[in-house]
Amino acid sequence: MKPTRKAYRASLLHSLGDPTEVGIEASYEYISDGLLLIEDGKIAAQGEAAALLPTLPEGTPVEHFERGLITPGFIDTHIHLPQTGMIGAYGEQLLDWLNTYTFPCERQFENKAHADDVAARFLAELLRNGTTTALVFGSVHPQSVDALFEAAQRLDLRLIAGKVMMDRNAPGYLTDTAESSYAQSKALIERWHGKGRLHYAVTPRFAPTSTPEQLAMAGRLLAEHDGLYLQTHLSENAKEIEWVKALFPERQGYLDVYDHYHLLGERSVFAHGVHLCEEECARLADTGSAIAFCPTSNLFLGSGLFNLPMAERHKVKVGLGTDVGGGTSFSILQTLNEAYKVMQLQGARLNPFKSLYLATLGGARALSLDRQIGSLEVGKEADFLVLDLAATPLLDYRLQQCKDIAETLFVLMTLGDDRVVRHTFAMGQKVHSR
C-alpha cells in the first residue's frame, strides 16, 4: 500500500515534561508557525513551517489553519460511560447520589441496544471535546464494555475500559458475585485486551461494594494477564472513608485495602484521592500507581479539594479526570478551569503549562502510555487537535490581548469549551469536525 501522508500548518504546542520537575521553560515547546507531518497514522516530522515545507515529498497535501493551535489530544483518566444520561443530577453527596441517580441509570445497560446507543453518544462527546484517550468505567454488565469497545474500534481510538465488579452494598439488580465478576472480566479480557488500540481495566467500583473475595479475584486477574489496568475509586468523600474503615477494620486505611489485595502498580489508577495522607501518597509513588484528579466532580459533589502539591512532593503520577456524571462536563478545558479554582482555594497556583501537562503528557504517563501518545514527538501516534483561537467572539477578542503563549493557554482553559475544538484526529484520521 502507498503511504498516506499529509501536513498541517498552524501554531504547535505540546508538553515535554512536568513543569514541577523540569521547570516551566523546559516543560513545553511552542512554534508560532509550525508544521506537523503525518505518515501512516504517526507523527513523521514537526517543526518550523519555513524549514519543513521545502523538505516535503512532492505532492504532499498541506492544510493551513489560520488562528489555529495544534496540540496533542486530551487524555481523560477517569470517566463513567453509564452516567452519560444523568450528568448534572441535582443535590446529593456521593453515597446518596449513587443510590438516587447512578444505580438506576446503570441498570439500563442490561439492554445491549441501550448500551450501543449511549456508547456512540459518549464517544461523540469525548471527540467533540478533544478527548482522544480515556480510562472508562462500564456498568456491571459485560455488554456495556462490548458496546464501548465495538464503537471505539471502528474509530481506531486508544481506549481503556472495564466491567464494574460489585458484589455487595448495591441494589440486587446491579450486583454480581466474586466468581461471576472474575469469569465475565476474563472473557472480556480475552475478547478485547490488546486488540488494536484497546486495553482492559480490572474495575472494582470501590472497596465498599466489593467483598474481600471479589477484591482477591481482581488481584488474581491482574496477576494472570500482562498489561492490564486497574481502576477504582479512593478517598473521595469523608463518609465513604468512614464506611471503608467499618468494613475493613483490620486494614490500616483505605489505600491499604487495595494494597492488601495486590491492586497497586504501574497501571493502577485511583480516582480522586481527595483525603489522602502523606504515607498514602508515598505508597502510591513507590508502586508507580496514579491518581486521577477530578476537580469538577469533587466540587459538584462537595467531596473536597485534591492536594496536588502534596502529590507532587511525593512524585505521584497524576492525570486529569472529568468523572462524568459526577463531573458536569466532558470538556478537559472546563475541567482545568475548575482545577485552577481548586488550587486557588488552597492558596496554590496552577500554572497553565502544568495544566497542559496534566491534560496530555501527564495523563499519558499516568496510563503508562507516554511512549505512544501525549505529545507531538516524532514517532508517536497522531492523536491531535486543531483548536480554534477565534471560536467565539469573546475568545477571539480576549486572545488578541494576550502577550504570550502562557496567557493564551490560560485564557483557553478559562473561557474555552467544546466550541474551541475545530478538529479531532485519531491515528491521523479526522474523527470530529465542529
Secondary structure as the mmCIF struct_conf table of DSSP 4:
data_model
#
loop_
_struct_conf.conf_type_id
_struct_conf.id
_struct_conf.beg_label_comp_id
_struct_conf.beg_label_asym_id
_struct_conf.beg_label_seq_id
_struct_conf.end_label_comp_id
_struct_conf.end_label_asym_id
_struct_conf.end_label_seq_id
HELX_LH_PP_P HELX_LH_PP_P1 LYS A 2 THR A 4
STRN STRN1 ARG A 5 SER A 15
BEND BEND1 GLY A 17 GLY A 17
HELX_RH_AL_P HELX_RH_AL_P1 PRO A 19 VAL A 22
TURN_TY1_P TURN_TY1_P1 ILE A 24 ILE A 24
HELX_RH_3T_P HELX_RH_3T_P1 GLU A 25 SER A 27
STRN STRN2 TYR A 28 GLU A 39
TURN_TY1_P TURN_TY1_P2 ASP A 40 GLY A 41
STRN STRN3 LYS A 42 GLU A 48
HELX_RH_AL_P HELX_RH_AL_P2 ALA A 49 LEU A 52
HELX_RH_3T_P HELX_RH_3T_P2 LEU A 53 THR A 55
BEND BEND2 LEU A 56 LEU A 56
HELX_LH_PP_P HELX_LH_PP_P2 PRO A 57 PRO A 57
TURN_TY1_P TURN_TY1_P3 GLU A 58 GLY A 59
STRN STRN4 VAL A 62 PRO A 72
HELX_LH_PP_P HELX_LH_PP_P3 GLY A 73 GLY A 73
STRN STRN5 PHE A 74 HIS A 80
HELX_RH_3T_P HELX_RH_3T_P3 LEU A 81 MET A 86
TURN_TY1_P TURN_TY1_P4 ILE A 87 GLY A 88
BEND BEND3 GLY A 91 GLY A 91
HELX_RH_AL_P HELX_RH_AL_P3 LEU A 94 TRP A 97
HELX_RH_PI_P HELX_RH_PI_P1 LEU A 98 THR A 102
HELX_RH_AL_P HELX_RH_AL_P4 PHE A 103 ARG A 107
HELX_RH_3T_P HELX_RH_3T_P4 GLN A 108 GLU A 110
BEND BEND4 ASN A 111 ASN A 111
HELX_RH_AL_P HELX_RH_AL_P5 LYS A 112 ARG A 128
TURN_TY1_P TURN_TY1_P5 ASN A 129 GLY A 130
STRN STRN6 THR A 131 PHE A 137
BEND BEND5 VAL A 140 HIS A 141
HELX_RH_AL_P HELX_RH_AL_P6 PRO A 142 LEU A 155
TURN_TY1_P TURN_TY1_P6 ASP A 156 ASP A 156
STRN STRN7 ARG A 158 GLY A 162
STRN STRN8 VAL A 164 MET A 165
BEND BEND6 ARG A 168 ALA A 170
HELX_RH_3T_P HELX_RH_3T_P5 GLY A 172 LEU A 174
HELX_RH_AL_P HELX_RH_AL_P7 ALA A 178 TRP A 192
TURN_TY1_P TURN_TY1_P7 HIS A 193 GLY A 194
BEND BEND7 LYS A 195 LYS A 195
TURN_TY1_P TURN_TY1_P8 GLY A 196 ARG A 197
STRN STRN9 LEU A 198 PRO A 204
HELX_RH_3T_P HELX_RH_3T_P6 ALA A 207 THR A 209
BEND BEND8 SER A 210 SER A 210
HELX_RH_AL_P HELX_RH_AL_P8 PRO A 212 GLU A 224
BEND BEND9 HIS A 225 HIS A 225
TURN_TY1_P TURN_TY1_P9 ASP A 226 GLY A 227
STRN STRN10 TYR A 229 LEU A 234
BEND BEND10 SER A 235 SER A 235
HELX_RH_AL_P HELX_RH_AL_P9 ALA A 238 LEU A 247
TURN_TY1_P TURN_TY1_P10 PRO A 249 GLU A 250
BEND BEND11 ARG A 251 GLY A 253
HELX_RH_AL_P HELX_RH_AL_P10 TYR A 254 HIS A 260
TURN_TY1_P TURN_TY1_P11 TYR A 261 HIS A 262
BEND BEND12 GLY A 265 GLY A 265
TURN_TY1_P TURN_TY1_P12 GLU A 266 ARG A 267
STRN STRN11 SER A 268 HIS A 272
TURN_TY1_P TURN_TY1_P13 VAL A 274 HIS A 275
HELX_RH_AL_P HELX_RH_AL_P11 GLU A 278 THR A 287
TURN_TY1_P TURN_TY1_P14 GLY A 288 GLY A 288
STRN STRN12 ALA A 290 PHE A 293
HELX_RH_AL_P HELX_RH_AL_P12 PRO A 295 PHE A 300
TURN_TY1_P TURN_TY1_P15 LEU A 301 GLY A 302
HELX_RH_AL_P HELX_RH_AL_P13 LEU A 308 ARG A 313
TURN_TY1_P TURN_TY1_P16 HIS A 314 LYS A 315
STRN STRN13 LYS A 317 LEU A 320
STRN STRN14 VAL A 324 VAL A 324
TURN_TY1_P TURN_TY1_P17 GLY A 325 GLY A 326
STRN STRN15 GLY A 327 GLY A 327
BEND BEND13 THR A 328 THR A 328
BEND BEND14 PHE A 330 PHE A 330
HELX_RH_AL_P HELX_RH_AL_P14 ILE A 332 GLN A 344
TURN_TY1_P TURN_TY1_P18 LEU A 345 GLY A 347
HELX_RH_AL_P HELX_RH_AL_P15 PRO A 352 ALA A 359
TURN_TY1_P TURN_TY1_P19 THR A 360 THR A 360
HELX_RH_AL_P HELX_RH_AL_P16 LEU A 361 ALA A 366
TURN_TY1_P TURN_TY1_P20 LEU A 367 SER A 368
TURN_TY1_P TURN_TY1_P21 ASP A 370 GLN A 372
BEND BEND15 ILE A 373 SER A 375
TURN_TY1_P TURN_TY1_P22 VAL A 378 GLY A 379
BEND BEND16 LYS A 380 LYS A 380
STRN STRN16 GLU A 381 GLU A 381
STRN STRN17 PHE A 384 ASP A 388
TURN_TY1_P TURN_TY1_P23 LEU A 389 ALA A 390
BEND BEND17 ALA A 391 THR A 392
HELX_RH_AL_P HELX_RH_AL_P17 PRO A 393 GLN A 400
TURN_TY1_P TURN_TY1_P24 GLN A 401 GLN A 401
BEND BEND18 ASP A 404 ASP A 404
HELX_RH_AL_P HELX_RH_AL_P18 ILE A 405 LEU A 415
HELX_RH_3T_P HELX_RH_3T_P7 ASP A 418 VAL A 420
STRN STRN18 VAL A 421 ALA A 426
TURN_TY1_P TURN_TY1_P25 MET A 427 GLY A 428
STRN STRN19 GLN A 429 SER A 433
#
